[in-house]
Amino acid sequence: MDNRFSTMTEVRRVLWPGYESPQWADPLRFQQGIAGSLELFFWAWVKFQEVIEEVTGNKVPMFQRVDQAGFPLPLDERVLADADTLLVFGLDHNVTEQVAAPEEIEAVRAFLEREGTCLVMGPHHDVGHSPDLDERALEYAHHGDALVPRQQRFGGYTRSLMKGLGIPVENRWGLRPAVVEGTNRSAPLTVMADLDTRGWLTGVQSFNFHMHLPHYAVTPEDSRSARVLAKQPIDRTRPHPFTNAGNTEFNALVWIPPGDGRAGDVLVADSTNFSTLFGADESLVRFWKNLATAH
């Protein structure tokens, strides 16, 4: 049960009756296994694609590194040649042992040598990394999502790509944001406006609520190059090892400006910030537009 996505049947049972219309529940129209639940992600990224096309006039293509039929598409000139902004979402479970090939790392490094480029990396959460089962139980009670097992570790591919590019950030934990009282909206971000000289967060007050978001820890390697632009307050009514250690917020957005041979920007932000699967409001759409117009 650990380290896998839910089936669509499980999604329907846990979120009943949210997905009981024929569009989602009819097995002749929508797959009811794991492949079906993954299709929800593709549906939920459409709004982001539409907003970016409206702002820029360019369609936003989507690629899978390995598609449902098993055909691979590594990062190379087919993806990068005519792109100025690349978003890489790491929803690969660690048990799949996916890592970026040296050729992919070099291709992305060459991409970032071009002026006006931007790389957005989004390794997802890392739930249950500890061998201590009591700690895993504490994490599970903290996020409160019946669809996420006691261990669900993501991002081997994106982590290897970041390591190869020298990006000093690592996804840790799966933390539940604090919410605005009486709502299911995330509490406002703590924004470091003085560090945001590019204006990524201009007009942005909050990101999506999602029950288990990664803390983007800045690792010691060349940590001076990384700027934490936004922190998310954590739900402290639910104990967690991270908050038990004295932390009240997690890093939600990290920016590595150009430097060390890179002409392009690097942002680290979770994939849920580009999805409507967990809601999308004016603040989040403003973040999308800032991303499209920052260069």
N, C-alpha and C positions, 0 to 999 in steps of 0.2 A: 504493500500500500504506500510505502514511502517513495519519495523521489519520482513522482509521476504526476501528470496532469489528471484532472477529474474527467470522467466520461460525461457526455451530455446528459445522460440519464441521471447521474449523480447531481449535476448542476440543477436539473429540473426538480429533483426531490428536495434538495436543500433550500432552493430559492422559490419553491412553490408558493403561489401559482404564476410567478413572473414569466416563465417560459412555457406555458401550457397552450399558447395559441398554435394553430397548425404550422405556422412558419417555422417554429422551433421543435414542436413535439411530433409532427407527422414524420415517421421514419422514411417515407417515400420522398420527402422534401428536404430533410435535414438529417445528417448522420448523427446517430445517438451514442457513438463511442467517443474515444479521446479525440479523434479527428474532428468530430463535430464541435466539441468545446473549443478546440484551437481555431475553428472558423469564426468564433465569436470575436477573437482578436482582430481578424481581418475586417469584419464588419465595423468594429469600433474605431479603426484608424481612418475610415472614409472621410469623416468630418474634417480631420486635420488635413488630409489631402485636398479636400475641396477649398478650405480656407487658404492654403498656400497657393493653389492654382489661381484663386481669385485675386490674391495680392500680387503675385509675380507673373501671371500669365502662362506659367509652365506647369504641365502635369507632373505629379509626383509618382514615379513608378515604385513598385514594391517588389523586392526579391527575397527568396528564401535560399539560404546557403545550401540546404538539402530539401528538396520539395517532397510532397507526399508520395511521389512515385520513386523517390530515392535518387533523383538526378541532382548532382552537385552544381553549384554556381559559386565558385570562390570569388573573392574580391579581386578584380583585375580590370583591364581597360574597358570591358563590356559594361561595367557598372560605373567606373570612375571617370572615363574620358570626357564626358560632357556634363559632369556634376560639379556644383560648387558647394553643396551642403550634403553631407552623408550622415545618416542616422543608422547606428548599429545597435539593435536591441538584443540583449543576451537572455533569451528564454530557454536556453539549452540546459537541461539538468546535468549536473557534474558527472553522473554515472555514465553519460554518453561519451565522456572523455574527448570532447571536441576541443581542438586547439587551433589557433591561427597558423597557417603554413608560413614559412619564411618568405615565400613569394608574396603572400597577402600582406604581410607586415611591410615589406619593401614597397608594394604598390600604394599602400595608404600613406607611407612616409613620403613618397614622391607626390602624391595628391596634396599633402599638406605643405609642400614646398611652393605650391602655386599661390599667388596673391589672391585674397578674397575667398579662400576656402574655409569651411568649418566642418569639424567632425563632432558629432554628438554620440556619446557612448552611454548605453543604458543597461549594465548588468543588473538583473533583478535581485530579489532578496536571497539571503542565505540563512534559512531557518534550520535549526537543529544541528549545527556544526559540532557541538560538544558531544563527546562520548557519554557524558553523564545524563542518564535518562530522566532524572528529576529535573535537570535544567531544561531538557527538551519539553517536558510537561509544563514547566513554567512559561516557556515561550509560547506554547500552544494555547494556554489559558489567556495569555496576554493579547494575542492577536484575535482570538475568538472566531476564526473562520473554520467552519466544519469541513470545508473543501480542501484545506491545506493540511497535510499530514504532519506528524511530529518531526519529520525531516524532509525538507524540500530545498535542496541546494542548487543554485543557478549560477551560470555565468562563466564557465570554464573558458569558452571561446573568447568572450569579450575581455576577460581578465588576462588571457595570454596575449591578446592584441594590444591591450594597454601596456602590459609589461614590455612587449617588444618595441613599443613606441616611446617608452620612458615616461609614461603618464603615471604619476605617483598617487593613484587612487585605488581603493579596494572596496568592494561591496561587502557589508557585514550586517548580520541580523535581519529581522523582519519586524519592524516596529509599527505600532498602531498610533496614528496621529491623534493629538487632542482635537476636540471639535468645539465649535461655537455652541454654547449651551442651548439646548432645545432643538438642535438641528443635527444633520449628518454631514455638515460642511466642515472641512478642516479648519482648525484655528489659523489665524493669519501667520504668514511666514515672518521670521526675523530676518530682515533684509539688510545686508551690509552695503548700503548705497554708495558709501565712499570708495568701495573697491570696484563697484560696477561702472567703470568708466566707459564701457561700450553701450550701456543701457539695455542689457538683456532683460532686466526686470522693471523697466520703466512702466508704471501703471499696473504692475502685478502685485496683488495682495496675498494670493493663496494659490495652491496647487490642488489637485484632486484628492478627495478622501479615498484611501485604500487601506485595508486592514493590516497590511504587512509590507512596509516599505523599507528599502535598504538604507543603512547609514553609510554614506560615502566617505570612508575614513581616508584622510591624507596620510600616506605612508612616509617614512623618513627620507626616502630617496628623492633628492632635489625638491623637497616640500616647499621651498621658497617660491617655486614657479606656480604653485596652485593657490587660487583664491577661492575660499568658501564664500559664495555670494548669498546663500539663503540657508537658514536652519528651520526645521519644523518642530514645534513643541510636541512632546510625546504625551500620550494618555497615561497619566501617573496614577490613575485609579486601579490600574492593572499592573501588578509587579512584573519586572523583567530584569534579567541579569544586567543589562546596560543601564537601566535607571537605578538599580540597586547599587551600582558603582558610583552613583552621584550625578549621572547625566540627566538633563531635562529636555534636551533637543538633539536631533540628529541632522547631519549635513544632507541637504536636499538638492543643492545645486553647486557644482564646483566648476570654475573656469580656469583654464590654463591658457594665458595669452600667448601670442606668437613669441618665439625666441628659440635659441639653440638650433638654428637652421630651419625652424618651422615658420612659414609665412602665414599659416592658417591658425584659426582658433580651435580649441578643444573644450567642449562642455561635457560634463558628466551629470546626467539626469535620468530618472527612471522612465521606462516606457509608458507607464500609466499616465504620465503628464502629456501624452500625445494621443490619448485614447478617450472615447466617450463611454467605454464600458462601465466606468465608475463615475459618470457624470462629467459635464463640462460647462463652465460658466464664462462670463465675460472676462474675468481675470485670466483664466487659462487661455482663452482665444487671443488675448492681448500678448501673452507669452509667445504663442505661435507666430503672431505677426511680427513681434520684435525679432524673432529668430530669422524670419524671412527678409527683413529690411535692415539688419545690422550692418551689412557690408555695402 
